[in-house]
Amino acid sequence: MCAQSQEPSVVEELLQLDTQAALLAARKQIVGPMLAPGPVIAHSTENVLLAIYGVGHSLSAEVLLDGEPHVFKNKHTQAISGRSTSYTLDRIATPCIYLKKHENPETLCLGQILP
């Protein structure tokens, strides 16, 4: 028997494309248009919550931490993408995420747009 990899369904592909479009729109609103492809790097060192997405208890959050993008998933304390390991996730509770940096709590909420 040959093991076949399952192709993503049309619905899954559409959800993934919609998620990517929402993330790009959020990035553009927060850090401006992307001039080149690749990760967004903000010039500000302020931490900003860009997006929370997912269904039920399977939530993910995209955050700019110290000007670099990171992605956290519910039930994981460490970021699943991003370079900084000094931040850990306590929980995602829409519209906010609760992080810790060296045991100091930090809360980031959607809608907090910096001037």
C-alpha positions in Angstrom: 0.0 0.0 0.0 1.2 3.4 -0.9 0.7 6.2 1.6 -1.0 9.1 0.0 -0.7 12.6 1.4 -4.1 14.2 1.7 -4.7 17.2 -0.5 -6.2 20.2 1.4 -9.8 20.7 0.7 -11.1 23.7 -1.1 -12.5 25.1 2.1 -9.2 24.7 3.9 -7.4 26.4 1.1 -9.9 29.3 1.1 -9.6 29.7 4.9 -5.8 29.7 4.6 -5.9 32.4 1.8 -8.4 34.4 3.9 -6.2 34.2 6.9 -3.1 35.3 4.9 -5.0 38.3 3.5 -6.2 39.3 6.9 -2.7 39.2 8.3 -1.3 41.2 5.4 -4.1 43.8 5.9 -3.3 44.0 9.7 0.4 44.3 9.0 -0.2 47.1 6.5 -2.4 49.0 9.0 0.2 48.7 11.8 3.6 48.9 10.1 2.7 50.3 6.6 3.0 48.7 3.2 5.5 46.0 2.6 8.3 47.3 0.3 9.8 43.9 -0.2 8.6 40.3 0.4 9.6 38.7 3.6 9.0 39.2 7.3 7.7 42.5 8.5 10.1 44.3 10.7 8.8 47.4 12.5 11.0 50.3 13.4 9.2 50.7 16.7 10.1 48.6 19.7 6.5 48.7 21.0 4.7 45.4 21.2 1.5 45.2 19.1 -1.1 42.4 18.7 -1.8 42.2 15.0 -4.3 39.4 14.8 -6.0 36.5 16.7 -7.4 33.8 14.5 -8.6 30.2 14.7 -11.7 28.3 15.9 -12.8 27.4 19.4 -9.8 26.5 21.6 -7.4 26.3 18.6 -6.4 30.0 18.5 -3.3 31.6 17.2 -2.0 35.1 17.7 0.3 37.1 15.5 2.3 39.7 17.5 5.1 42.2 16.9 7.5 41.8 19.9 10.3 44.3 20.0 9.6 45.1 16.3 9.8 41.5 15.1 6.8 39.2 14.1 6.0 36.2 16.3 3.1 33.7 16.2 1.8 32.0 19.4 -0.7 29.1 19.5 -3.0 28.4 22.4 -1.7 25.6 24.6 2.0 26.4 23.7 4.0 28.6 26.0 6.8 29.3 23.4 6.2 31.1 20.1 6.0 28.8 17.1 7.6 31.4 14.9 9.9 34.3 15.8 13.4 34.7 17.2 12.7 35.9 20.7 12.4 33.2 23.4 12.1 35.7 26.3 8.3 36.0 25.9 6.0 33.1 26.9 2.3 32.8 26.3 0.0 32.6 29.3 -3.2 32.5 27.4 -5.2 33.8 24.4 -8.6 35.3 25.4 -10.1 37.3 22.6 -9.6 40.3 22.2 -6.3 40.0 24.2 -3.3 37.8 24.7 -1.5 37.5 28.0 2.3 37.2 27.8 5.1 37.0 30.3 8.7 38.3 29.9 11.0 37.1 32.7 7.8 36.6 34.9 6.6 40.2 34.2 3.0 40.0 32.8 2.1 41.9 29.7 -1.3 42.1 28.1 -1.8 43.0 24.4 -5.3 43.7 23.0 -6.6 44.1 19.5 -7.5 47.6 18.5 -4.5 49.2 20.2 -3.0 51.0 17.2 0.0 53.2 17.8 0.1 56.7 16.3 
